[in-house]
C-alpha cells in the first residue's frame, strides 16, 4: 500500500540530516509539501531539498532557532505563507544531547540548553501550528522522544533523558487536550540509530559495537527505520492512535 499525503503541508524541525532528513524525504515521496527546518546547516538542508526536487517532490529549507519562541512562531508563519496553506503535519525532530555532563559537573547553562532544544522547542512549535490545524479540522503531530526516556540514558545524559521523558508525557497531555479536534499527537522513541550525528559525536566505536551486540534484531537502526514509523503516524492508517509512543529499537527495550 502506498501512503498518499497530497494536500498536506509538513514541517520537520531539525531536518538537515539524520532522522529529520529521512522523514522529510519520505513525506515528500508520499506527496506532502515539506518544509525542512535547520539551525546552522544551510548547505546540508539545501542539498536535501535539491534531492527531494530531483524526484519531483516539493520542498523548501527554512532557517530558525526553534528554542526561541518568536523564531518558532515566525517559522510557522513563513512556511504557511510560502506554501499557501496551513501546516497539517508537524514532526518535532529538533533535539540534542549537547554534551555528556555528569550531574556533579552540571551547570544551569547546560541544563537550560538541553531542556530548551528537546522540550521547549516541541511545546512552542506545536503551539504555533495549532491554530492552522484547528482551522483545517485535521492535523498530525509527531514528537521525538528516546529510549533514554525509559532507561535514563548513557553516561552524562541524565538531563537529556529527563527532557525526553518530558516530551513523552507532554505528548500524552497534548493528545488529550486535542482529542476530538481531528488532531492526533503521537511520539516515536528511537533506540540505537546509526548514520546520525548524535552517535558519530557521542558514542565511541567500542561502545557502538557493544551496543549492537545487545540488540535482539542484531543491527543498529537506520534513519529510515524511524522515518517509516513517522510516515505511518501521519497517515490515515493511524487515525485511531493518539497519545501513543512507538518504540523503534530492534528489541532493546520492550514495553
C-alpha positions as CSV (number, residue, x, y, z in Angstrom):
1,X,0.0,0.0,0.0
2,X,1.3,3.4,-1.0
3,X,0.6,6.1,1.6
4,X,-0.7,9.3,-0.1
5,X,-0.2,12.6,1.6
6,X,-1.1,15.0,-1.2
7,X,-2.9,18.1,0.1
8,X,-0.7,18.3,3.3
9,X,1.9,20.8,4.2
10,X,4.5,19.2,6.5
11,X,7.1,20.9,8.8
12,X,10.0,18.8,10.0
13,X,12.2,20.6,12.5
14,X,16.0,19.8,12.6
15,X,15.8,18.1,9.3
16,X,19.1,18.9,7.6
17,X,20.4,15.4,8.3
18,X,19.8,12.1,10.1
19,X,16.3,11.1,11.1
20,X,14.8,14.5,10.2
21,X,16.1,14.4,6.7
22,X,14.9,10.9,6.2
23,X,11.5,11.8,7.5
24,X,11.3,14.9,5.3
25,X,12.3,12.9,2.2
26,X,9.8,10.1,3.0
27,X,6.9,12.6,3.5
28,X,7.8,14.3,0.2
29,X,7.8,11.0,-1.6
30,X,4.3,10.4,-0.4
31,X,3.1,13.7,-1.8
32,X,3.3,16.2,1.0
33,X,4.8,19.7,0.6
34,X,7.7,19.7,3.0
35,X,9.4,22.4,4.9
36,X,12.9,21.4,6.2
37,X,14.0,23.5,9.2
38,X,17.6,23.9,10.1
39,X,19.7,26.0,12.5
40,X,23.2,26.2,11.1
41,X,23.5,23.5,8.4
42,X,22.2,25.5,5.5
43,X,24.2,23.6,2.8
44,X,23.0,20.2,4.1
45,X,19.4,21.4,4.2
46,X,19.6,22.8,0.7
47,X,21.2,19.6,-0.5
48,X,18.2,17.6,1.0
49,X,15.8,20.0,-0.7
50,X,17.6,19.5,-4.1
51,X,17.4,15.7,-3.7
52,X,13.7,15.9,-3.0
53,X,13.1,18.1,-6.0
54,X,15.0,15.7,-8.2
55,X,12.3,13.0,-7.7
56,X,9.5,15.6,-8.2
57,X,8.8,16.4,-4.6
58,X,8.0,19.8,-3.3
59,X,10.3,21.2,-0.5
60,X,11.9,24.3,0.8
61,X,14.5,24.9,3.6
62,X,13.8,27.4,6.4
63,X,16.3,28.6,9.0
64,X,15.1,29.2,12.5
65,X,16.2,28.5,16.1
66,X,13.2,26.7,17.4
67,X,14.3,27.1,21.0
68,X,13.4,30.8,20.6
69,X,9.6,31.3,20.8
70,X,9.5,34.2,18.4
71,X,11.6,32.3,15.8
72,X,9.4,29.2,16.2
73,X,6.3,31.3,15.6
74,X,8.0,33.1,12.7
75,X,9.0,29.8,11.1
76,X,5.4,28.5,11.1
77,X,4.2,31.8,9.5
78,X,6.9,31.7,6.9
79,X,6.2,28.1,5.9
80,X,2.5,28.7,5.6
81,X,3.0,31.8,3.6
82,X,5.5,30.1,1.3
83,X,3.2,27.0,0.6
84,X,0.0,29.0,0.7
85,X,-1.9,27.0,3.4
86,X,-1.8,25.7,6.9
87,X,0.6,23.1,8.2
88,X,-1.2,19.9,8.8
89,X,1.8,17.7,9.6
90,X,4.4,18.6,12.2
91,X,7.4,16.4,13.1
92,X,9.2,17.8,16.2
93,X,12.5,16.3,15.4
94,X,14.9,19.1,16.6
95,X,16.8,17.8,19.6
96,X,20.3,17.3,21.0
97,X,22.3,15.8,23.9
98,X,24.6,18.9,23.6
99,X,27.3,17.1,25.5
100,X,27.8,14.4,28.2
101,X,27.8,16.1,31.6
102,X,27.8,14.2,34.9
103,X,25.5,15.8,37.5
104,X,28.4,16.6,39.7
105,X,29.5,19.0,36.9
106,X,26.0,20.2,35.9
107,X,25.6,23.9,35.2
108,X,22.4,25.9,34.8
109,X,23.5,26.8,31.3
110,X,23.8,23.1,30.2
111,X,20.5,22.2,31.8
112,X,18.7,25.1,30.0
113,X,20.3,24.2,26.6
114,X,19.2,20.6,26.8
115,X,15.7,21.3,28.0
116,X,15.2,24.1,25.5
117,X,16.2,22.1,22.4
118,X,14.3,19.0,23.3
119,X,11.3,20.1,25.3
120,X,10.8,23.8,24.8
121,X,11.0,23.6,21.0
122,X,8.5,20.8,21.0
123,X,6.0,22.8,23.1
124,X,6.2,26.0,21.2
125,X,6.4,24.8,17.6
126,X,3.4,22.6,18.4
127,X,1.6,25.7,19.9
128,X,2.4,27.7,16.7
129,X,0.7,25.2,14.3
130,X,-2.4,24.5,16.3
131,X,-4.5,27.4,15.0
132,X,-3.9,26.4,11.5
133,X,-4.6,22.7,12.2
134,X,-7.8,23.6,14.0
135,X,-8.9,25.8,11.1
136,X,-8.4,22.8,8.8
137,X,-10.1,20.5,11.2
138,X,-7.2,18.0,10.9
139,X,-3.6,17.5,11.8
140,X,-0.9,15.1,12.9
141,X,1.9,15.9,15.3
142,X,4.8,13.5,15.9
143,X,7.2,14.2,18.7
144,X,10.7,12.8,19.1
145,X,11.5,11.1,22.4
146,X,14.1,8.4,23.0
147,X,14.8,5.1,24.7
148,X,16.7,7.2,27.2
149,X,13.4,8.4,28.5
150,X,12.9,4.9,29.8
151,X,16.3,3.9,30.9
152,X,17.9,7.2,32.0
153,X,20.4,7.3,29.0
154,X,24.1,6.7,29.0
155,X,26.9,8.4,31.0
156,X,26.4,12.1,31.5
157,X,23.0,12.1,29.8
158,X,20.6,12.3,32.7
159,X,19.2,15.7,31.8
160,X,18.8,14.6,28.1
161,X,16.9,11.5,29.3
162,X,14.7,13.7,31.6
163,X,13.9,16.1,28.7
164,X,12.9,13.2,26.5
165,X,10.7,11.8,29.3
166,X,9.1,15.2,29.5
167,X,8.4,15.0,25.7
168,X,6.9,11.6,26.1
169,X,4.4,12.8,28.8
170,X,3.7,16.1,27.0
171,X,2.7,14.0,24.0
172,X,0.0,12.3,26.1
173,X,-1.2,15.5,27.6
174,X,-1.4,17.3,24.3
175,X,-3.2,14.4,22.7
176,X,-5.9,14.5,25.4
177,X,-6.2,18.3,25.0
178,X,-6.7,18.0,21.3
179,X,-8.9,14.8,21.2
180,X,-12.0,15.4,19.2
181,X,-10.4,18.2,17.1
182,X,-9.2,16.0,14.3
183,X,-5.6,16.4,15.5
184,X,-3.7,13.3,16.6
185,X,-0.5,13.6,18.7
186,X,2.0,10.7,19.0
187,X,5.7,10.2,19.6
188,X,8.4,7.9,18.3
189,X,11.1,6.6,20.6
190,X,14.3,5.6,18.7
191,X,16.9,3.3,20.3
192,X,20.4,3.0,18.8
193,X,20.1,4.6,15.4
194,X,23.2,4.7,13.2
195,X,24.0,7.2,10.4
196,X,23.3,10.1,12.7
197,X,25.4,13.0,14.0
198,X,24.3,12.0,17.5
199,X,26.3,8.7,17.7
200,X,29.0,10.0,15.5
201,X,29.7,12.6,18.1
202,X,28.9,11.0,21.4
203,X,29.3,7.2,21.0
204,X,32.8,5.7,20.7
205,X,33.3,2.8,18.3
206,X,33.8,0.2,21.1
207,X,30.6,1.3,22.8
208,X,28.8,1.2,19.4
209,X,29.9,-2.4,18.8
210,X,28.9,-3.5,22.3
211,X,25.5,-1.9,22.0
212,X,24.8,-3.6,18.7
213,X,25.7,-7.0,20.1
214,X,22.9,-6.5,22.7
215,X,20.2,-5.7,20.1
216,X,17.9,-8.7,19.6
217,X,17.5,-7.9,15.9
218,X,21.3,-7.9,15.5
219,X,21.8,-4.4,13.9
220,X,21.6,-0.8,14.6
221,X,18.7,1.1,13.3
222,X,18.7,3.5,10.4
223,X,17.1,6.9,10.0
224,X,14.7,5.3,7.5
225,X,13.5,2.9,10.2
226,X,12.3,5.8,12.2
227,X,11.0,7.8,9.2
228,X,8.8,4.8,8.2
229,X,7.1,4.9,11.6
230,X,6.6,8.6,11.3
231,X,5.0,8.2,7.9
232,X,2.6,5.7,9.4
233,X,1.7,8.0,12.2
234,X,0.9,11.0,10.0
235,X,-1.2,8.9,7.6
236,X,-4.8,7.8,7.8
237,X,-3.6,4.4,8.8
238,X,-3.1,5.7,12.3
239,X,-6.4,7.6,12.6
240,X,-7.3,5.8,15.8
241,X,-4.0,6.2,17.5
242,X,-3.2,9.2,19.7
243,X,-1.1,9.8,22.8
244,X,1.0,6.8,21.9
245,X,4.8,6.3,21.9
246,X,6.1,3.8,19.4
247,X,9.4,2.2,20.3
248,X,11.9,1.8,17.4
249,X,14.9,-0.1,18.9
250,X,15.2,-3.5,17.4
251,X,14.1,-5.1,20.7
252,X,16.5,-3.3,23.1
253,X,13.5,-2.1,25.1
254,X,10.2,-3.9,25.1
255,X,7.2,-2.5,26.9
